[in-house]
Amino acid sequence: MLSSSELRQRRKLRQRTKISQVSPGKLRLSVHRTNTHMYAQIIDDVKSETIAAASTLSSEGKKLKNGSNKEAAAFVGKMIAKEAGKKGITSVVFDRSGFLYHGRIKALADSARENGLKF
């Protein structure tokens, strides 16, 4: 029987393979969540560099009462969309990193869409 982290790693690998096949060369919005914080990065896989990043550990994010709820995820989505807008990025591919599209992951994605990112 596989543990939940091993199952997530399998989903992550499967999803990254599909992303690289379907939309090669596009920027990727990668999301990670822990029990205490949320993180998001826009990554250029061709150049292997991070273009923009946002998390609940940033100076604005530390003002949040809780870094691991839907409100915090929506905040991170808004911040990553603002950072992308500053850099002229409008379209990305959403990479949920093996996490189910539910709860905090969905809240982050919805917030990023509302603030100008298209995926």
C-alpha positions as CSV (number, residue, x, y, z in Angstrom):
1,M,0.0,0.0,0.0
2,L,1.4,3.4,-1.0
3,S,1.4,6.3,1.4
4,S,-0.4,9.5,0.5
5,S,2.9,11.3,-0.2
6,E,3.9,8.6,-2.7
7,L,0.5,8.8,-4.4
8,R,0.9,12.6,-4.7
9,Q,4.4,12.1,-6.2
10,R,2.9,9.8,-8.8
11,R,0.1,12.3,-9.6
12,K,2.7,15.1,-9.8
13,L,4.9,13.1,-12.3
14,R,1.9,12.2,-14.4
15,Q,0.7,15.8,-14.6
16,R,4.1,17.2,-15.4
17,T,4.5,14.8,-18.2
18,K,1.2,15.8,-19.7
19,I,2.0,19.5,-19.3
20,S,5.4,19.1,-21.1
21,Q,3.7,17.2,-24.0
22,V,0.6,19.4,-24.4
23,S,2.1,22.8,-24.0
24,P,5.9,22.8,-24.4
25,G,7.5,26.2,-23.9
26,K,4.7,27.8,-22.0
27,L,5.2,29.2,-18.6
28,R,4.1,27.1,-15.7
29,L,2.3,28.3,-12.5
30,S,3.4,25.8,-9.9
31,V,1.6,25.6,-6.6
32,H,2.7,24.0,-3.4
33,R,0.9,23.7,-0.1
34,T,1.9,22.6,3.4
35,N,0.0,22.4,6.6
36,T,1.1,26.0,7.5
37,H,1.7,27.9,4.2
38,M,0.9,28.3,0.5
39,Y,3.5,28.9,-2.3
40,A,3.2,29.7,-6.0
41,Q,5.8,30.2,-8.7
42,I,5.7,31.1,-12.3
43,I,8.5,29.0,-13.9
44,D,10.1,29.1,-17.4
45,D,11.0,25.4,-18.0
46,V,13.0,26.2,-21.1
47,K,15.4,28.6,-19.3
48,S,15.0,26.7,-15.9
49,E,14.3,29.9,-14.0
50,T,11.6,31.2,-11.7
51,I,10.1,34.4,-13.1
52,A,7.7,35.3,-10.3
53,A,6.9,33.9,-6.8
54,A,4.5,34.6,-4.0
55,S,3.8,32.9,-0.7
56,T,2.3,33.4,2.7
57,L,5.8,33.9,4.0
58,S,6.3,37.2,2.1
59,S,6.1,40.4,4.0
60,E,2.5,41.1,3.0
61,G,1.6,37.4,3.7
62,K,2.9,37.5,7.3
63,K,0.1,40.0,8.1
64,L,-2.4,37.1,7.6
65,K,-3.8,35.6,10.7
66,N,-3.5,32.1,9.2
67,G,-1.4,31.0,6.3
68,S,-3.1,27.7,5.6
69,N,-6.7,28.5,4.8
70,K,-8.7,29.5,1.7
71,E,-8.3,33.2,2.4
72,A,-4.5,32.8,2.5
73,A,-4.6,30.8,-0.8
74,A,-6.7,33.5,-2.5
75,F,-4.2,36.1,-1.2
76,V,-1.3,34.2,-2.8
77,G,-3.3,33.8,-6.1
78,K,-3.8,37.6,-6.1
79,M,-0.2,38.3,-5.4
80,I,1.2,35.9,-8.1
81,A,-1.2,37.4,-10.6
82,K,0.0,41.0,-9.7
83,E,3.7,39.8,-10.1
84,A,2.9,38.2,-13.4
85,G,1.2,41.4,-14.6
86,K,4.2,43.5,-13.7
87,K,6.4,41.2,-15.9
88,G,3.9,41.2,-18.8
89,I,2.7,37.6,-18.3
90,T,-0.9,36.9,-19.1
91,S,-1.1,33.2,-20.0
92,V,0.3,30.2,-18.0
93,V,-0.3,26.5,-17.5
94,F,-1.6,25.6,-14.1
95,D,0.5,22.9,-12.3
96,R,-1.1,21.7,-9.1
97,S,1.9,19.5,-8.2
98,G,-0.1,16.4,-7.6
99,F,-2.5,18.1,-5.1
100,L,-6.2,17.6,-5.8
101,Y,-8.0,20.5,-7.4
102,H,-10.1,21.3,-4.3
103,G,-10.1,23.7,-1.4
104,R,-7.0,25.8,-1.1
105,I,-5.6,24.9,-4.5
106,K,-8.9,25.8,-6.2
107,A,-9.1,29.1,-4.2
108,L,-5.6,30.0,-5.4
109,A,-6.5,29.2,-9.0
110,D,-9.8,31.1,-8.9
111,S,-8.1,34.2,-7.4
112,A,-5.3,34.2,-10.0
113,R,-7.9,34.0,-12.8
114,E,-9.9,36.9,-11.3
115,N,-6.8,39.0,-11.1
116,G,-5.7,38.6,-14.8
117,L,-4.0,35.3,-15.3
118,K,-5.4,33.0,-18.0
119,F,-5.1,29.2,-17.8
